[in-house]
Amino acid sequence: MTGEPAAPDGLPTPQRYWAVAAIWLGVMMAVLDGAIANVALPTIARDLNASAGSSIWIVNAYQLAVTVSLLPLAALGDIVGYRRVYIAGLAVFTVGSLGCALSQTLSELTAARVLQGLGGAGIMAINGALVRFTFPQRLLGRGIGLNAVIVSLSAALGPTVASGLLSVAEWPVLFAVNLPIGILAMVVGWRALPVTPQAKRRFDYMSALLAAMTFGLIIMGAEAASREGSGAGWAMLVVGGIAGVFLMRRELGMAEPMVPLDLLRIPIFRLSVMTSILSFSAQMLAFVALPFYLQGALDRSVVATGLLMTPWPLAVAVSAPIAGRLADRYPAGMLGAFGLGLFAVGLAALALLPEQASNLDIIWRMILCGLGFGFFQSPNNRTMISAAPRHRSGAAGGMLATSRLLGQTAGASVMAILFHLAAARPTVTGLAIASGLAVLAAVVSSLRRTAKVA
């Protein structure tokens, strides 16, 4: 089984099952870690004698490292093989987790989180490409749907796992648990993951630097400008924009650019990217607004808020595999438009909650949002991965992860601006805007029914 190349239409069984196990272990570890770190932030800040403001870098350092390295690592996967980059990502993430567990100061922990972020980018950038080479084409939608289930369940379980571990152990254990998972994923992955074709070109270091500057500065600048309205934030946005101009000029002359402009010329791929950005913007707007909405306007406790938000990812876990199976037979544009329509209705219903809403009133709206989002996500991901030529699967996977990150950043920034403006009901306004974005995403998704694949 070791080192076997991928067949033209996926891996044979039982190798496929072992490869899937390695993929899911890596994804589960990366997603769980993000949720765990967020929940444990106050505890870590207190133990390291760090202020609340400075402790945010425990989260930001990870996000920034992921942001700047997604597309370069996706391009590297096209060149040296997806299996190598994925296993290297697992190794770096595991070493970073060890560094986090051994950290004694905020600076040490922040540096280790950067290392984790670089490893996490290697896992996320290559994930979609590996799924494509692991499953036969007729089962690709099912595979992507099951992948979405792992992500949703990991996100839903993250706060519970963190709370449980913190009740019996110190915070370093939260990172130490990644060590056995990471080692197991590397061992299984080395033996089972497919050996994929390699592109005959050199890695473009200048494009990698410009891509890192563009996405890193724009995302950092958007966050700073929306949160504080600071001059530094606007300056980062300007410099990031200038770097982006130079990057685009450089990439336009390349047959297989690091920023996949060649893939964006494919109508259905371009529309899928737009759908993803709009949808994840709506999702993040809601995720930021809902805790404040539930605890402020609806007078729920912190614990109750967590429990009331859990039906959303659980509903995604239910609908994503169903949508994935349907995506193997029906157009993604139709499935996505239907799912995003449900999502928009759920968000609008949340915005219209009465002040004396019962828990059941909240729960069924959360379920509607989750069902709709899951119905969009699997078909959309399948379309983005399969629309690209097989040798550009890494670039497609990198763009999938990047569009998700850009959408989430945009949504969080919009919500931060609403809070900064001190509007009368910023959370309700945010949910209403999210519903509008979901409607727009549904319209864009429906355009894919007539879009050309190439």
C-alpha positions in Angstrom: 0.0 0.0 0.0 2.9 2.4 0.7 3.6 4.8 -2.1 1.0 3.6 -4.5 0.0 6.2 -7.1 -3.6 7.3 -7.5 -5.5 5.6 -10.2 -7.3 7.8 -12.8 -10.5 7.4 -10.8 -9.6 7.2 -7.2 -8.0 4.7 -4.8 -9.1 1.1 -4.5 -10.5 -0.2 -1.2 -9.3 -0.8 1.5 -6.6 1.8 0.7 -9.3 4.4 0.2 -10.6 3.9 3.7 -7.1 4.3 5.2 -6.5 7.5 3.2 -9.8 8.9 4.2 -8.9 8.2 7.9 -5.7 10.2 7.5 -7.5 13.1 5.8 -10.2 13.2 8.5 -7.8 12.9 11.4 -5.9 16.0 10.1 -9.0 18.0 9.5 -10.5 17.1 12.8 -7.3 18.1 14.6 -7.1 21.5 12.9 -10.7 22.4 13.4 -10.9 21.2 17.0 -7.7 23.2 17.8 -9.2 26.4 16.6 -12.4 26.0 18.7 -10.5 24.8 21.7 -8.1 27.8 21.6 -11.0 30.3 21.5 -12.7 28.8 24.5 -9.5 28.5 26.5 -8.3 32.1 25.8 -9.3 33.7 29.1 -7.7 30.8 31.1 -4.5 31.0 29.1 -4.3 34.8 29.5 -4.8 34.6 33.3 -2.1 31.9 33.7 0.4 33.7 31.5 -0.4 37.1 33.2 -1.3 38.5 29.8 -3.9 41.3 29.1 -7.0 40.5 27.2 -5.9 42.6 24.3 -2.5 41.0 23.9 -3.9 37.5 24.4 -5.9 37.9 21.3 -2.7 37.2 19.4 -2.9 33.6 20.5 -5.8 33.4 18.0 -4.6 36.0 15.5 -1.2 34.5 15.1 -2.7 31.2 14.0 -5.2 32.8 11.6 -2.5 35.1 10.1 -0.1 32.2 9.5 -2.9 30.2 7.8 -3.9 33.2 5.7 -0.5 34.0 4.2 0.5 30.4 3.4 -2.7 28.8 2.0 -2.1 29.6 -1.7 1.7 29.1 -1.7 1.3 25.7 -0.1 -1.4 24.8 -2.5 0.9 25.7 -5.4 3.7 23.7 -3.7 1.4 20.7 -3.6 0.9 20.9 -7.4 4.7 20.8 -7.8 6.0 18.3 -5.3 2.8 16.2 -4.7 -0.2 16.7 -2.4 0.8 13.8 -0.1 4.2 15.3 0.7 2.8 18.7 1.6 -0.1 17.2 3.6 2.2 15.0 5.7 4.7 17.9 6.2 1.7 20.0 7.3 0.7 17.4 9.8 4.3 17.2 11.1 4.6 21.0 11.5 1.2 21.2 13.2 2.2 18.5 15.6 5.6 20.1 16.4 3.8 23.4 16.9 1.3 21.8 19.3 4.2 20.5 21.3 5.6 24.0 21.4 2.3 25.3 22.6 2.1 22.7 25.4 5.6 23.6 26.6 5.2 27.4 26.4 5.9 29.4 29.5 5.2 32.9 28.1 2.8 34.7 25.8 5.7 35.2 23.3 6.6 31.5 23.2 2.9 30.5 22.8 2.4 33.0 20.0 5.4 31.7 18.1 4.2 28.1 18.5 0.8 29.2 17.3 2.4 30.6 14.1 4.0 27.2 13.6 0.7 25.5 14.1 -0.9 27.9 11.6 1.7 27.0 8.9 1.0 23.3 9.5 -2.7 23.9 9.5 -2.4 25.7 6.2 -0.7 22.7 4.7 -3.5 20.5 5.9 -6.3 22.8 4.7 -4.8 23.8 1.4 -4.3 20.2 0.2 -7.4 18.6 1.8 -9.7 19.1 -1.2 -7.1 17.9 -3.7 -6.5 14.7 -1.7 -10.2 14.0 -1.5 -10.5 14.3 -5.3 -7.7 11.8 -5.9 -8.9 9.4 -3.1 -12.6 9.1 -4.2 -13.8 8.0 -7.7 -15.5 10.7 -9.6 -19.0 9.1 -9.1 -18.5 9.3 -5.3 -16.7 12.7 -5.1 -19.8 14.6 -3.9 -20.3 11.9 -1.2 -16.7 12.2 -0.1 -16.8 16.0 0.1 -20.1 15.8 2.0 -18.6 13.4 4.6 -15.6 15.7 4.9 -18.0 18.6 5.7 -19.5 16.4 8.4 -16.1 15.9 10.1 -15.6 19.7 10.0 -19.1 20.5 11.4 -18.9 17.9 14.2 -15.4 19.0 15.2 -16.6 22.6 15.4 -19.6 21.6 17.4 -17.6 19.4 19.8 -14.7 21.9 20.2 -16.2 24.0 23.1 -17.4 20.8 24.9 -14.0 19.1 24.6 -12.2 22.3 25.8 -14.5 22.7 28.8 -14.2 19.0 29.7 -10.4 19.0 29.5 -10.1 22.3 31.4 -12.2 20.9 34.2 -9.7 18.1 34.9 -6.3 19.5 33.6 -4.3 22.6 32.9 -4.5 24.4 29.5 -1.3 22.9 28.0 -3.2 19.6 27.8 -5.5 21.2 25.2 -2.5 21.3 22.8 -0.8 18.1 24.0 -3.8 16.0 22.9 -2.8 16.8 19.3 0.5 14.9 19.6 -1.0 11.3 19.4 -3.5 12.3 16.8 -0.9 14.0 14.6 1.5 11.1 14.8 -1.2 8.6 14.0 -2.4 10.7 11.0 1.2 10.9 9.7 1.8 7.2 10.0 -1.5 6.3 8.3 -1.1 9.0 5.7 2.4 7.9 4.7 1.2 4.4 4.0 -2.2 5.2 2.4 -2.5 8.7 0.8 -2.2 8.7 -3.0 0.9 9.6 -4.8 -0.2 12.3 -7.2 1.3 13.7 -10.5 3.8 16.6 -10.1 3.9 19.7 -12.2 7.1 20.4 -14.1 7.7 23.9 -12.9 9.6 25.7 -10.2 8.1 27.2 -7.1 7.6 31.0 -7.5 9.0 32.5 -4.3 8.3 36.1 -5.4 4.6 35.4 -6.0 4.5 33.6 -2.7 5.9 36.7 -0.9 3.5 39.0 -2.7 0.5 36.7 -2.0 1.5 36.6 1.7 1.7 40.4 1.8 -1.6 40.9 -0.1 -3.8 38.6 1.9 -2.0 39.1 5.3 -2.1 42.9 5.2 -5.6 43.1 3.8 -7.1 40.8 6.4 -5.1 42.3 9.3 -5.9 45.8 8.0 -9.6 45.1 7.6 -9.8 43.8 11.2 -7.9 46.7 12.7 -9.7 49.4 10.7 -13.2 47.9 11.4 -12.5 47.3 15.1 -10.7 50.6 16.0 -10.8 52.7 12.9 -7.0 53.1 13.3 -4.7 54.7 10.8 -2.5 51.7 11.0 -5.3 49.5 9.8 -6.0 51.7 6.8 -2.3 51.9 6.0 -2.1 48.0 6.0 -5.1 47.9 3.6 -3.4 50.3 1.2 0.0 48.5 1.3 -1.9 45.2 0.9 -3.8 46.5 -2.1 -0.5 47.8 -3.7 1.1 44.4 -3.2 -2.0 42.8 -4.7 -1.7 44.9 -7.9 1.9 43.8 -8.3 0.9 40.2 -7.7 -1.9 40.3 -10.3 0.4 41.9 -12.9 3.0 39.2 -12.3 0.4 36.3 -12.3 -1.4 37.4 -15.5 1.6 36.3 -17.6 1.8 32.8 -16.2 0.1 29.7 -17.5 -0.3 28.2 -14.0 -0.3 31.1 -11.6 -0.1 30.8 -7.8 -3.3 32.9 -7.5 -5.4 30.7 -9.8 -6.4 33.3 -12.3 -6.5 30.6 -15.0 -9.2 28.8 -13.0 -11.1 32.0 -12.3 -11.5 32.3 -16.1 -13.7 29.1 -15.9 -17.3 30.5 -15.5 -18.6 27.9 -13.1 -15.4 28.0 -10.9 -15.6 31.8 -10.7 -19.3 31.8 -9.8 -18.6 29.1 -7.1 -15.9 31.3 -5.6 -18.3 34.2 -5.5 -21.0 32.0 -3.9 -18.5 30.8 -1.3 -17.3 34.3 -0.3 -20.8 35.7 0.0 -22.1 32.6 2.0 -19.2 32.6 4.5 -19.6 36.3 4.9 -23.2 35.7 6.0 -22.2 32.8 8.2 -19.5 34.8 10.1 -21.8 37.8 10.5 -24.3 35.6 12.2 -21.7 33.7 14.3 -20.3 37.0 15.6 -23.7 38.6 16.2 -25.5 35.7 17.8 -23.7 35.4 21.1 -24.3 39.2 21.8 -27.9 38.8 20.5 -28.7 35.8 22.7 -27.0 37.1 25.8 -28.0 40.8 25.4 -31.4 41.1 23.8 -32.7 37.7 24.7 -31.1 37.4 28.2 -29.5 34.0 27.9 -26.5 32.8 29.9 -23.1 32.0 28.4 -23.7 28.3 28.8 -27.2 28.5 27.4 -25.8 30.5 24.4 -23.4 27.8 23.6 -26.0 25.1 23.8 -28.5 27.1 21.7 -25.9 27.6 18.9 -24.9 23.9 18.8 -27.9 22.8 16.6 -26.5 24.9 13.7 -23.3 22.8 13.1 -25.2 19.6 14.0 -27.7 20.4 11.3 -24.9 21.0 8.8 -23.5 17.5 9.8 -26.9 16.1 8.8 -27.5 17.9 5.6 -24.0 18.0 4.1 -23.7 14.3 3.3 -27.2 14.3 1.9 -26.3 17.2 -0.3 -23.0 15.6 -1.2 -24.8 12.5 -2.5 -27.2 14.6 -4.5 -24.4 16.6 -6.0 -23.1 13.5 -7.7 -26.4 13.5 -9.7 -27.9 17.1 -9.7 -26.4 20.5 -10.6 -24.7 22.3 -7.8 -26.3 25.6 -8.9 -29.7 24.3 -8.1 -28.8 22.6 -4.8 -26.8 25.6 -3.7 -29.6 28.0 -4.5 -32.1 25.9 -2.5 -29.8 25.6 0.5 -28.9 29.2 0.5 -32.6 30.1 0.3 -33.2 28.1 3.4 -30.2 29.7 5.0 -31.5 33.2 4.2 -35.0 32.4 5.7 -33.3 31.0 8.9 -31.2 34.2 9.3 -34.2 36.4 8.7 -36.2 34.4 11.2 -33.5 34.9 13.8 -33.5 38.6 13.2 -37.2 38.7 13.7 -37.2 36.8 17.0 -39.5 38.3 19.6 -38.0 39.5 22.9 -39.8 36.7 24.9 -38.7 34.0 22.5 -38.5 30.5 23.9 -35.6 28.2 23.5 -37.6 26.2 21.0 -38.1 29.4 18.9 -34.4 29.8 18.7 -33.5 26.2 18.1 -35.7 25.6 15.1 -34.2 28.8 13.5 -30.7 27.5 14.2 -31.5 24.2 12.6 -32.9 25.9 9.5 -29.7 27.9 9.1 -27.6 24.8 9.5 -29.6 22.7 7.1 -29.5 25.4 4.5 -25.7 26.0 4.9 -24.9 22.3 4.7 -27.0 21.9 1.5 -24.9 24.7 -0.1 -21.5 23.7 1.2 -21.0 20.2 -0.2 -22.1 20.8 -3.8 -20.2 24.1 -3.9 -17.0 22.5 -2.7 -17.4 19.6 -5.2 -17.9 22.0 -8.1 -14.8 24.0 -7.2 -12.6 21.0 -6.9 -13.9 19.1 -10.0 -14.1 22.2 -12.3 -10.3 22.5 -12.2 -8.0 20.2 -14.3 -6.7 17.3 -12.1 -3.1 18.7 -12.1 -4.5 22.0 -10.7 -6.5 20.3 -7.9 -4.1 21.9 -5.3 -4.7 25.4 -6.6 -8.5 24.7 -6.6 -8.3 23.5 -3.0 -6.2 26.5 -2.0 -8.8 28.8 -3.6 -11.6 27.0 -1.8 -9.9 27.6 1.6 -9.0 31.2 0.7 -12.5 32.1 -0.4 -13.8 30.8 2.9 -11.3 32.8 4.8 -11.9 36.0 2.9 -15.7 35.6 3.4 -15.3 35.0 7.1 -13.0 38.0 7.4 -15.4 40.3 5.5 -18.3 39.1 7.7 -16.5 39.7 10.9 -15.3 43.1 9.7 -18.9 44.2 8.8 -20.1 43.2 12.2 -17.3 45.0 13.9 -18.2 48.2 12.0 -21.8 47.8 13.1 -20.7 47.6 16.7 -18.3 50.5 16.2 -21.2 52.7 14.9 -23.1 51.9 18.0 -26.4 51.4 16.1 -29.6 50.9 18.1 -29.7 47.2 17.4 -26.4 46.2 15.7 -26.9 42.4 16.1 -30.4 42.5 14.5 -29.0 44.6 11.7 -26.1 42.2 11.3 -28.5 39.2 11.0 -30.6 41.1 8.5 -27.5 41.9 6.4 -26.4 38.3 6.6 -29.8 37.2 5.3 -29.5 39.6 2.4 -26.0 38.2 1.6 -27.4 34.7 1.6 -30.1 35.7 -0.9 -27.4 37.3 -3.1 -25.4 34.1 -2.8 -28.4 32.0 -3.8 -28.8 34.2 -6.9 -25.2 33.8 -7.9 -25.4 30.0 -7.2 -28.4 29.8 -9.6 -26.4 31.4 -12.4 -24.2 28.3 -12.4 -27.0 26.2 -13.9 -26.1 27.7 -17.3 -22.4 28.4 -16.7 -19.8 26.7 -18.8 -17.3 24.3 -17.1 -14.5 25.6 -19.2 
